[in-house]
């Protein structure tokens, strides 16, 4: 099976804005992903969440993976959350 080490930190900048970062690292090869996040509360029923995935590690050689997270792409994610 695969193993991972993860650390997460969050900080509430204001009642309307929370930020954070997560680190996921493979103890096998040292590759990993850092995920900075932000959540903005836009009202009682609306919020906006965003995350950016920043991987590191050895890139694949041909079709052979060289690390757990080295083949992952830079990825952004934005989500609008509405409750009614």
VEXMIMI-497628 format. One record per atom (N, C-alpha, C): residue in three letters; y, z, x; residue number from 1. Coordinates in nm, 2 decimals. Last residue first. Layout:
REM residues N
     r        y        z        x     k
   ALA        Y        Z        X   NUM
...
REM end
This chain:
REM residues 84
     r        y        z        x     k
   UNK     2.73     0.06    -2.97    84
   UNK     2.79     0.05    -3.10    84
   UNK     2.72     0.15    -3.19    84
   UNK     2.80    -0.01    -2.63    83
   UNK     2.72     0.07    -2.73    83
   UNK     2.80     0.07    -2.86    83
   UNK     2.77    -0.23    -2.36    82
   UNK     2.84    -0.20    -2.48    82
   UNK     2.75    -0.12    -2.57    82
   UNK     2.81    -0.32    -2.03    81
   UNK     2.74    -0.23    -2.12    81
   UNK     2.82    -0.20    -2.24    81
   UNK     2.77    -0.59    -1.82    80
   UNK     2.86    -0.53    -1.92    80
   UNK     2.78    -0.45    -2.02    80
   UNK     2.70    -0.62    -1.48    79
   UNK     2.64    -0.60    -1.62    79
   UNK     2.75    -0.53    -1.70    79
   UNK     2.62    -0.81    -1.19    78
   UNK     2.73    -0.75    -1.28    78
   UNK     2.67    -0.74    -1.42    78
   UNK     2.51    -0.85    -0.87    77
   UNK     2.47    -0.82    -1.01    77
   UNK     2.58    -0.76    -1.08    77
   UNK     2.42    -1.05    -0.59    76
   UNK     2.51    -0.97    -0.66    76
   UNK     2.47    -0.96    -0.81    76
   UNK     2.24    -1.07    -0.28    75
   UNK     2.24    -1.08    -0.43    75
   UNK     2.35    -1.00    -0.49    75
   UNK     2.09    -1.22    -0.01    74
   UNK     2.21    -1.15    -0.06    74
   UNK     2.22    -1.17    -0.20    74
   UNK     1.73    -1.23    -0.03    73
   UNK     1.86    -1.29    -0.03    73
   UNK     1.97    -1.19    -0.06    73
   UNK     1.45    -1.14     0.17    72
   UNK     1.53    -1.12     0.05    72
   UNK     1.67    -1.18     0.08    72
   UNK     1.31    -1.14     0.40    71
   UNK     1.31    -1.27     0.33    71
   UNK     1.40    -1.25     0.20    71
   UNK     1.31    -0.88     0.51    70
   UNK     1.38    -0.99     0.58    70
   UNK     1.39    -1.12     0.50    70
   UNK     1.16    -0.68     0.40    69
   UNK     1.28    -0.72     0.33    69
   UNK     1.36    -0.83     0.40    69
   UNK     0.93    -0.66     0.57    68
   UNK     0.92    -0.64     0.43    68
   UNK     1.04    -0.70     0.35    68
   UNK     0.89    -0.94     0.80    67
   UNK     0.93    -0.80     0.77    67
   UNK     0.92    -0.79     0.62    67
   UNK     0.79    -1.19     0.83    66
   UNK     0.79    -1.11     0.95    66
   UNK     0.84    -0.97     0.92    66
   UNK     0.58    -1.41     0.65    65
   UNK     0.67    -1.30     0.65    65
   UNK     0.67    -1.22     0.77    65
   UNK     0.53    -1.75     0.69    64
   UNK     0.48    -1.62     0.73    64
   UNK     0.59    -1.52     0.73    64
   UNK     0.61    -2.01     0.65    63
   UNK     0.57    -1.94     0.53    63
   UNK     0.51    -1.80     0.56    63
   UNK     0.84    -2.00     0.91    62
   UNK     0.76    -2.09     0.82    62
   UNK     0.73    -2.02     0.69    62
   UNK     0.90    -1.68     0.94    61
   UNK     0.88    -1.80     1.03    61
   UNK     0.78    -1.89     0.95    61
   UNK     1.16    -1.49     0.78    60
   UNK     1.02    -1.55     0.78    60
   UNK     1.02    -1.66     0.88    60
   UNK     1.36    -1.26     0.97    59
   UNK     1.35    -1.37     0.87    59
   UNK     1.20    -1.42     0.88    59
   UNK     1.37    -0.91     1.00    58
   UNK     1.33    -1.04     1.06    58
   UNK     1.31    -1.14     0.95    58
   UNK     1.65    -0.75     0.83    57
   UNK     1.52    -0.76     0.88    57
   UNK     1.49    -0.90     0.94    57
   UNK     1.83    -0.66     0.54    56
   UNK     1.83    -0.69     0.68    56
   UNK     1.68    -0.69     0.72    56
   UNK     2.03    -0.72     0.23    55
   UNK     1.91    -0.70     0.31    55
   UNK     1.92    -0.72     0.46    55
   UNK     2.23    -0.61     0.00    54
   UNK     2.25    -0.65     0.14    54
   UNK     2.12    -0.62     0.22    54
   UNK     2.33    -0.65    -0.32    53
   UNK     2.21    -0.62    -0.24    53
   UNK     2.23    -0.69    -0.11    53
   UNK     2.56    -0.49    -0.53    52
   UNK     2.54    -0.60    -0.43    52
   UNK     2.43    -0.56    -0.34    52
   UNK     2.65    -0.43    -0.87    51
   UNK     2.57    -0.39    -0.75    51
   UNK     2.57    -0.51    -0.66    51
   UNK     2.83    -0.29    -1.14    50
   UNK     2.82    -0.40    -1.04    50
   UNK     2.74    -0.34    -0.93    50
   UNK     2.92    -0.24    -1.48    49
   UNK     2.84    -0.20    -1.37    49
   UNK     2.82    -0.32    -1.27    49
   UNK     3.14    -0.13    -1.72    48
   UNK     3.10    -0.25    -1.64    48
   UNK     3.04    -0.19    -1.51    48
   UNK     3.15    -0.03    -2.07    47
   UNK     3.15     0.00    -1.92    47
   UNK     3.10    -0.13    -1.85    47
   UNK     3.24     0.10    -2.38    46
   UNK     3.23    -0.01    -2.29    46
   UNK     3.24     0.03    -2.15    46
   UNK     3.30     0.31    -2.55    45
   UNK     3.18     0.23    -2.58    45
   UNK     3.16     0.12    -2.49    45
   UNK     3.54     0.43    -2.47    44
   UNK     3.43     0.52    -2.52    44
   UNK     3.30     0.44    -2.53    44
   UNK     3.62     0.24    -2.17    43
   UNK     3.65     0.30    -2.30    43
   UNK     3.53     0.38    -2.35    43
   UNK     3.53     0.16    -1.93    42
   UNK     3.64     0.09    -1.99    42
   UNK     3.69     0.14    -2.12    42
   UNK     3.41     0.28    -1.64    41
   UNK     3.41     0.31    -1.78    41
   UNK     3.54     0.25    -1.84    41
   UNK     3.25     0.12    -1.38    40
   UNK     3.38     0.14    -1.44    40
   UNK     3.36     0.17    -1.59    40
   UNK     3.05     0.16    -1.11    39
   UNK     3.05     0.16    -1.25    39
   UNK     3.19     0.20    -1.30    39
   UNK     2.91     0.02    -0.82    38
   UNK     3.03     0.07    -0.88    38
   UNK     3.01     0.06    -1.04    38
   UNK     2.72     0.02    -0.51    37
   UNK     2.73     0.01    -0.66    37
   UNK     2.86     0.06    -0.70    37
   UNK     2.54    -0.12    -0.24    36
   UNK     2.66    -0.05    -0.29    36
   UNK     2.67    -0.08    -0.44    36
   UNK     2.24    -0.11    -0.10    35
   UNK     2.29    -0.15    -0.23    35
   UNK     2.42    -0.07    -0.27    35
   UNK     2.06    -0.24     0.16    34
   UNK     2.16    -0.15     0.12    34
   UNK     2.22    -0.20    -0.01    34
   UNK     1.72    -0.27     0.26    33
   UNK     1.83    -0.32     0.17    33
   UNK     1.93    -0.21     0.15    33
   UNK     1.52    -0.34     0.56    32
   UNK     1.56    -0.27     0.44    32
   UNK     1.67    -0.34     0.36    32
   UNK     1.30    -0.29     0.84    31
   UNK     1.38    -0.38     0.75    31
   UNK     1.42    -0.30     0.63    31
   UNK     1.13    -0.14     0.99    30
   UNK     1.27    -0.11     1.00    30
   UNK     1.36    -0.20     0.91    30
   UNK     0.85    -0.16     0.96    29
   UNK     0.92    -0.26     1.04    29
   UNK     1.07    -0.24     1.05    29
   UNK     0.75     0.08     0.83    28
   UNK     0.66    -0.01     0.90    28
   UNK     0.74    -0.10     1.00    28
   UNK     0.94     0.19     0.66    27
   UNK     0.91     0.26     0.79    27
   UNK     0.82     0.18     0.88    27
   UNK     1.20     0.01     0.51    26
   UNK     1.05     0.01     0.54    26
   UNK     1.02     0.09     0.67    26
   UNK     1.45     0.15     0.31    25
   UNK     1.41     0.11     0.45    25
   UNK     1.25     0.12     0.45    25
   UNK     1.73     0.15     0.12    24
   UNK     1.58     0.14     0.11    24
   UNK     1.54     0.08     0.24    24
   UNK     2.01     0.32     0.01    23
   UNK     1.94     0.25     0.13    23
   UNK     1.79     0.26     0.10    23
   UNK     2.28     0.29    -0.21    22
   UNK     2.14     0.33    -0.19    22
   UNK     2.09     0.25    -0.07    22
   UNK     2.59     0.42    -0.31    21
   UNK     2.52     0.33    -0.22    21
   UNK     2.38     0.38    -0.22    21
   UNK     2.87     0.43    -0.55    20
   UNK     2.75     0.48    -0.48    20
   UNK     2.69     0.38    -0.38    20
   UNK     3.12     0.53    -0.78    19
   UNK     3.07     0.44    -0.68    19
   UNK     2.95     0.51    -0.62    19
   UNK     3.29     0.54    -1.09    18
   UNK     3.19     0.60    -1.01    18
   UNK     3.14     0.49    -0.91    18
   UNK     3.57     0.58    -1.29    17
   UNK     3.51     0.50    -1.19    17
   UNK     3.41     0.58    -1.10    17
   UNK     3.68     0.75    -1.48    16
   UNK     3.66     0.61    -1.52    16
   UNK     3.58     0.53    -1.42    16
   UNK     3.73     0.99    -1.36    15
   UNK     3.64     0.99    -1.48    15
   UNK     3.60     0.85    -1.52    15
   UNK     3.70     0.89    -1.01    14
   UNK     3.78     0.94    -1.13    14
   UNK     3.68     0.94    -1.25    14
   UNK     3.49     0.87    -0.83    13
   UNK     3.63     0.86    -0.78    13
   UNK     3.73     0.91    -0.89    13
   UNK     3.21     1.02    -0.77    12
   UNK     3.29     0.99    -0.88    12
   UNK     3.44     0.99    -0.84    12
   UNK     2.95     0.89    -0.57    11
   UNK     3.08     0.96    -0.57    11
   UNK     3.16     0.92    -0.69    11
   UNK     2.62     0.91    -0.44    10
   UNK     2.72     0.87    -0.54    10
   UNK     2.84     0.95    -0.53    10
   UNK     2.34     0.80    -0.25     9
   UNK     2.46     0.88    -0.26     9
   UNK     2.56     0.82    -0.36     9
   UNK     2.01     0.79    -0.15     8
   UNK     2.11     0.75    -0.25     8
   UNK     2.22     0.85    -0.25     8
   UNK     1.74     0.66     0.04     7
   UNK     1.85     0.76     0.03     7
   UNK     1.95     0.71    -0.07     7
   UNK     1.40     0.60     0.10     6
   UNK     1.52     0.57     0.03     6
   UNK     1.62     0.69     0.03     6
   UNK     1.14     0.43     0.25     5
   UNK     1.22     0.55     0.25     5
   UNK     1.35     0.52     0.19     5
   UNK     0.82     0.31     0.14     4
   UNK     0.96     0.29     0.16     4
   UNK     1.03     0.43     0.17     4
   UNK     0.51     0.14     0.17     3
   UNK     0.58     0.26     0.17     3
   UNK     0.73     0.23     0.19     3
   UNK     0.23    -0.03     0.02     2
   UNK     0.36    -0.03     0.09     2
   UNK     0.43     0.10     0.07     2
   UNK    -0.12     0.00     0.08     1
   UNK     0.00     0.00     0.00     1
   UNK     0.12     0.00     0.08     1
REM end
